[in-house]
């Protein structure tokens, strides 16, 4: 057998890796992951025709989903409907208040769905006020402590705990940015993060930089698009649209996701529709699938 020099071996290995990676991307959404949908996208449709909605989600090409706003049905019935549609529920969203009040009940329910992740999708106050007020830095520190506790409990049951951002996490609070405080104060072995790229951009952040600077903490992404004004003064000024039709450039985000190799799931979230919803979901799915050729 002819000897192969170290350089030739390295070049061959690199070529094999690139081809293998491109093959995975062509098969699914970036970065070579199953095509996922956050079911909050179809919350109204699920309430009207649950099984029909799941069938349409699968027909658009999605294979994994993240639970939110599910109909009031027992977990066995939800799981059976997902199975019939050929969908896997790998993650579930809950508010801090629900997790605080019904933690064991929620975990039991979600385990029956087959989730790998339980995600807190909103923060809570240390001392809940009678009327809504901004979160203090102490509130955010309280959340970090509770996340560590929830994460430790879930880890013992084979589920990972994570946190999902909106906009307030990036508002400077008493000289600190809460999102980075959560990253600093939570235990990486107990708490992971699902970065909502769309809301992070609305907040003036660069998701690719967050992922690069915290490569082991971000394991899931929410992918959505907005039509943004040149100078936003309020998150409500961001108009939801389909992927590729708004202002967000996902090229650096997906490039960093592919480079990091720590992203396990990406979920499209279409928070509102201004066209027939099935058409909207297909546009989003096609956008995710085409990324290997951009």
C-alpha positions as CSV (number, residue, x, y, z in Angstrom):
1,X,0.0,0.0,0.0
2,X,1.3,3.4,-0.9
3,X,2.1,5.7,1.9
4,X,0.0,8.9,2.3
5,X,1.7,12.0,3.7
6,X,0.2,13.9,6.6
7,X,-0.8,16.8,4.3
8,X,-2.6,14.6,1.8
9,X,-4.5,12.8,4.6
10,X,-5.6,16.1,6.1
11,X,-6.8,17.4,2.7
12,X,-8.7,14.2,2.1
13,X,-10.3,14.3,5.5
14,X,-11.3,17.9,5.1
15,X,-12.9,17.2,1.7
16,X,-14.8,14.2,3.2
17,X,-16.0,16.3,6.1
18,X,-17.3,19.1,3.8
19,X,-19.1,16.6,1.5
20,X,-20.6,14.9,4.5
21,X,-21.8,18.2,6.0
22,X,-23.2,19.4,2.7
23,X,-25.1,16.2,2.3
24,X,-26.7,16.7,5.7
25,X,-27.7,20.3,5.0
26,X,-29.3,19.3,1.7
27,X,-31.4,16.8,3.5
28,X,-32.7,19.1,6.2
29,X,-32.7,22.6,7.6
30,X,-29.4,24.4,8.6
31,X,-27.1,23.5,10.0
32,X,-27.9,20.0,8.8
33,X,-30.6,19.5,11.4
34,X,-34.2,18.3,11.3
35,X,-36.7,20.9,10.0
36,X,-38.5,22.1,13.1
37,X,-41.5,24.3,13.9
38,X,-42.6,26.0,17.1
39,X,-46.3,25.0,17.4
40,X,-47.1,28.5,18.8
41,X,-47.1,29.4,15.1
42,X,-50.3,27.4,14.5
43,X,-52.0,28.0,17.9
44,X,-55.3,29.1,16.4
45,X,-55.3,26.4,13.8
46,X,-54.6,23.7,16.4
47,X,-57.6,24.8,18.4
48,X,-59.9,24.5,15.3
49,X,-58.6,21.2,13.9
50,X,-55.7,19.7,15.8
51,X,-55.0,16.6,13.7
52,X,-55.5,18.5,10.4
53,X,-53.1,21.1,11.5
54,X,-50.4,18.6,12.4
55,X,-50.9,16.9,9.1
56,X,-50.4,20.2,7.3
57,X,-47.3,20.9,9.3
58,X,-45.8,17.6,8.3
59,X,-46.9,18.1,4.7
60,X,-44.9,21.3,4.6
61,X,-41.8,19.3,5.4
62,X,-41.4,19.7,9.2
63,X,-40.4,16.7,11.1
64,X,-39.8,17.9,14.7
65,X,-41.9,20.4,16.7
66,X,-41.7,22.3,19.9
67,X,-44.9,22.4,22.0
68,X,-46.7,25.6,23.0
69,X,-50.4,26.5,23.1
70,X,-51.4,22.9,22.8
71,X,-55.2,22.1,23.0
72,X,-56.4,21.0,26.4
73,X,-56.0,17.2,25.8
74,X,-54.4,14.5,27.7
75,X,-50.7,13.8,26.9
76,X,-51.5,10.4,25.5
77,X,-53.9,11.8,23.0
78,X,-51.5,14.6,22.0
79,X,-48.6,12.1,21.6
80,X,-50.8,9.7,19.5
81,X,-51.8,12.6,17.2
82,X,-48.2,13.6,16.7
83,X,-47.2,10.0,16.0
84,X,-50.0,9.8,13.3
85,X,-48.7,12.9,11.7
86,X,-45.1,11.6,11.7
87,X,-43.9,14.4,14.0
88,X,-41.6,14.2,17.0
89,X,-42.1,16.7,19.9
90,X,-38.6,17.3,21.2
91,X,-39.1,20.4,23.3
92,X,-41.8,22.3,25.1
93,X,-42.3,25.9,26.2
94,X,-43.7,27.1,29.5
95,X,-43.9,30.3,31.3
96,X,-41.9,30.8,34.5
97,X,-45.1,31.2,36.5
98,X,-46.5,27.9,35.2
99,X,-43.3,26.1,36.0
100,X,-43.1,27.6,39.4
101,X,-46.7,26.6,40.2
102,X,-47.1,23.2,38.4
103,X,-43.5,22.0,37.9
104,X,-44.1,18.3,38.6
105,X,-47.3,18.2,36.6
106,X,-45.7,19.8,33.6
107,X,-42.7,17.5,33.7
108,X,-44.9,14.4,33.9
109,X,-47.0,15.7,30.9
110,X,-44.0,16.6,28.8
111,X,-42.3,13.4,29.4
112,X,-45.2,11.6,27.9
113,X,-44.8,13.7,24.8
114,X,-41.2,12.5,24.5
115,X,-39.5,15.8,25.0
116,X,-35.7,16.2,25.4
117,X,-35.9,19.8,26.5
118,X,-38.3,21.9,28.7
119,X,-37.8,25.6,28.0
120,X,-38.8,28.5,30.2
121,X,-40.1,31.1,27.7
122,X,-40.6,34.0,30.1
123,X,-39.1,35.2,33.4
124,X,-40.7,35.7,36.8
125,X,-40.5,38.2,39.6
126,X,-39.0,37.3,43.0
127,X,-42.0,39.1,44.5
128,X,-44.8,39.1,41.9
129,X,-46.4,42.6,41.7
130,X,-50.1,43.3,41.5
131,X,-49.6,45.1,38.2
132,X,-46.9,44.6,35.6
133,X,-43.6,46.3,36.3
134,X,-40.1,46.0,34.7
135,X,-37.8,43.3,35.9
136,X,-35.1,44.4,38.3
137,X,-31.6,43.0,38.3
138,X,-32.5,41.1,41.5
139,X,-35.4,39.5,39.6
140,X,-33.1,38.3,36.9
141,X,-30.7,36.8,39.6
142,X,-33.7,35.1,41.2
143,X,-34.5,33.6,37.8
144,X,-31.0,32.3,37.5
145,X,-31.2,30.6,40.9
146,X,-34.5,29.0,40.1
147,X,-33.2,27.8,36.7
148,X,-30.3,26.1,38.3
149,X,-32.7,24.3,40.6
150,X,-35.1,23.3,37.9
151,X,-32.3,22.2,35.7
152,X,-30.9,19.9,38.4
153,X,-34.3,18.3,38.9
154,X,-34.9,17.8,35.2
155,X,-31.4,16.4,34.6
156,X,-32.2,13.6,37.1
157,X,-35.2,12.7,34.9
158,X,-33.2,12.8,31.6
159,X,-34.5,16.1,30.4
160,X,-32.6,19.3,29.8
161,X,-33.8,22.7,31.0
162,X,-33.4,25.8,29.0
163,X,-34.3,29.5,28.6
164,X,-35.8,31.3,25.6
165,X,-35.4,35.1,25.2
166,X,-37.6,37.8,23.9
167,X,-36.5,41.5,24.0
168,X,-36.4,42.5,27.7
169,X,-33.4,40.2,28.3
170,X,-31.2,42.6,26.4
171,X,-32.4,45.9,28.0
172,X,-29.7,47.4,30.2
173,X,-30.9,46.9,33.8
174,X,-28.9,48.6,36.6
175,X,-25.8,48.6,34.4
176,X,-26.1,45.0,33.3
177,X,-27.6,43.1,30.4
178,X,-29.8,40.4,31.9
179,X,-29.2,37.8,29.2
180,X,-25.5,37.8,29.9
181,X,-26.2,37.7,33.6
182,X,-28.3,34.6,33.1
183,X,-25.4,33.1,31.1
184,X,-23.0,34.0,33.9
185,X,-25.0,32.8,36.8
186,X,-26.5,29.6,35.5
187,X,-24.6,26.3,35.6
188,X,-23.8,25.0,32.1
189,X,-24.5,21.4,33.3
190,X,-28.0,22.4,34.4
191,X,-29.2,25.2,32.1
192,X,-28.9,25.6,28.3
193,X,-30.2,28.4,26.1
194,X,-32.6,28.6,23.1
195,X,-31.6,31.8,21.3
196,X,-34.5,33.5,19.6
197,X,-32.6,35.1,16.8
198,X,-35.4,37.3,15.6
199,X,-36.1,39.0,18.9
200,X,-32.4,39.3,19.6
201,X,-32.0,41.3,16.4
202,X,-35.0,43.4,17.3
203,X,-33.3,44.2,20.6
204,X,-30.2,45.4,18.7
205,X,-28.1,42.3,19.3
206,X,-26.1,40.1,16.8
207,X,-27.1,36.5,17.4
208,X,-24.0,35.2,15.6
209,X,-21.7,37.0,18.1
210,X,-23.7,35.7,21.0
211,X,-23.3,32.1,19.7
212,X,-19.6,32.7,19.0
213,X,-18.9,34.1,22.4
214,X,-20.9,31.4,24.2
215,X,-20.5,28.4,22.0
216,X,-21.3,25.7,24.6
217,X,-24.4,27.5,26.0
218,X,-26.6,27.9,23.0
219,X,-28.1,24.6,21.8
220,X,-31.3,25.6,20.0
221,X,-32.4,28.5,17.8
222,X,-35.7,30.2,17.0
223,X,-35.7,31.4,13.4
224,X,-38.1,34.2,12.4
225,X,-38.1,37.3,10.3
226,X,-39.2,40.9,10.8
227,X,-39.6,44.0,8.7
228,X,-37.6,46.5,10.7
229,X,-37.7,50.2,10.6
230,X,-34.3,52.0,10.4
231,X,-34.6,53.2,14.0
232,X,-36.9,51.1,16.2
233,X,-38.2,52.7,19.4
234,X,-40.3,49.8,20.5
235,X,-40.5,46.0,19.8
236,X,-44.1,46.5,18.6
237,X,-42.7,48.4,15.6
238,X,-41.3,45.2,14.3
239,X,-43.6,43.6,11.7
240,X,-43.6,39.8,11.5
241,X,-43.1,38.4,8.0
242,X,-42.0,35.1,6.4
243,X,-38.3,34.1,6.3
244,X,-36.3,35.8,3.6
245,X,-38.9,38.6,3.2
246,X,-37.8,40.7,6.1
247,X,-34.7,42.5,7.4
248,X,-32.8,39.8,9.2
249,X,-29.7,38.4,7.5
250,X,-29.4,34.8,8.6
251,X,-26.2,34.0,6.7
252,X,-23.8,34.8,9.6
253,X,-26.2,33.2,12.0
254,X,-26.4,29.9,10.2
255,X,-22.7,30.0,9.4
256,X,-21.9,30.3,13.1
257,X,-24.4,27.6,13.9
258,X,-22.7,25.2,11.5
259,X,-19.3,26.2,12.8
260,X,-20.2,25.7,16.5
261,X,-21.5,22.2,16.1
262,X,-23.4,22.6,19.4
263,X,-26.8,23.6,17.9
264,X,-29.2,20.6,18.2
265,X,-32.5,22.0,16.9
266,X,-33.7,25.0,14.9
267,X,-37.4,25.9,15.1
268,X,-39.2,28.2,12.7
269,X,-41.6,30.4,14.6
270,X,-44.1,32.3,12.4
271,X,-45.8,34.5,15.1
272,X,-48.5,35.9,12.7
273,X,-49.8,35.3,9.2
274,X,-50.7,37.8,6.6
275,X,-51.2,35.2,3.9
276,X,-52.8,31.7,4.0
277,X,-51.0,29.9,6.8
278,X,-50.1,26.8,4.9
279,X,-48.5,29.0,2.2
280,X,-46.6,30.8,4.9
281,X,-45.2,27.7,6.5
282,X,-44.1,26.3,3.2
283,X,-42.2,29.6,2.4
284,X,-40.4,29.2,5.7
285,X,-39.6,25.6,5.1
286,X,-38.3,26.2,1.6
287,X,-36.1,29.0,3.0
288,X,-34.6,26.7,5.6
289,X,-34.0,24.0,3.1
290,X,-32.2,26.1,0.5
291,X,-29.5,27.4,2.7
292,X,-26.8,24.9,1.5
293,X,-26.9,26.6,-1.9
294,X,-26.6,30.2,-0.7
